[in-house]
């Protein structure tokens, strides 16, 4: 397996961990009556600010994972994996790991800077595939 595919696999596992980090407190806060329903209505109570942040961080990773997956597929299937693309892949992964506590704790501007590092690493992978 290429380093890029390893990073993608680890990013997918991180997504599963993030889901649990969000789902457990959300279920506790909203109660089984709402979480096991069809959710046709808004919950009767709001999530705590930190649990809501975990939910937004989870959604953000879903969004970032799409572009990262495209980058990994492009460099893998075109067989242009290099030390640069491997470094970018693990930079993305590291940024995603750091993003969770940064968002949870409301660390500004660090959360945005960490996000930007992961996003730029993904863009560099795509650009490396073109050049």
N, C-alpha and C positions, 0 to 999 in steps of 0.2 A: 504494500500500500504506500502511496506517495505521502510525503509529509503533509501536503495540502489536504488529502483525503482523511488523514488522521486528525488534522485540526477540525475538519468538517464533522467528523464523527464525534469528536469531543464537544464541539459546539452544539450538536444535536442532543447529546447527553446533558449538557448544561441547560438546554431548553427544558428538558424533563425535570431537572432539579428545580429550575425556576418555577415551573408549573406547581410543583409541590410546595415550594416556599410561599406561593401566593394562595393556592387552593386551601391549604389547611387553615390559616387564620381567617380567610374569607368565609369558609364554611362555618367556623366557630362563631364568627361575628354575625352572619346573616341567618344562621340556623337552618336545620334540615328542611323545614317547611318551604323555605324559598329556594334553597340550592337544589332540591330534588324536584322542584316544580318545572313547568315548561317555560317559566320566566317571561310570561306574557305581560307582566307589569313590572314596574320599578320596585326594588326592595323597600320594605317599610322602614328600614333604617339604613343609614349610610355606613360604608366601610370606614375604619379608622384611617387617618391620613397615611400612616406607614403601610398598611395593607393595600390601600389604593395605589401607593407608589410602587409596591411590588407588582401589582396588576399592570400598571403602565410600563414598568421595566420589562415585563414579560411580553407585552404587545410590541414594544420597541424591538426586542430581540427577534420576534417573528418577522418584523419588517426588515431588519438588517440581515437576517439569515437568508432571505431570498436573494439579495444581491451577492452575498458571500458565496452562496451555493453556485450561482451562475459563474462567478469568478473561478471557483475551484473546478467546475466542470470544463470551463474553457481551457484553463492551463493543463488540466489532466488529459483531456481528449486530444488536444493539439500537441501533446507531449513536449511542452515547453516549460516544464517545471524546472526551476532553478533555485539556487540558494536564496535569491531575492524573493521569489514567490513563496517559498517555504517560510521565510522570515515574516513576510506580510501575513500569511495565514495564521501563524502563531501570535503575531501582534494583534490581529483581530480577536483571536480567542482570549488573549490576556486582557484586552480592553473590555470584552464582554463580561469577563469574570469580575473585573474591578468596577464595572458599571453598576452592578447589582447593589453592593453596599453604598456606593456613592449616591445612587438615586434614593435608596431606602433612608439614608441619613440626611438627605437633602443638602448634600455638599455642592454649593455653588461657588465658583463656576466649574469646579472639578468634574462634575457629572458631564457637563457639555464638552469639556476638553477630552475626557476619556472617550466619549461617544465619537468625537471627531477623529481621534487616533484610529479607532476601529474602522470607521468609514473611509478614511484616507488609505489605510492599509488595503482595503478591498479595492479601491480605485486603482492603486498602484499595481495590484495583481492584474486587473483588466488591461491597464496600459502596457504592462510588461508583455501581455499576450499579443498586443498589436505591434510592438516594436521588438 
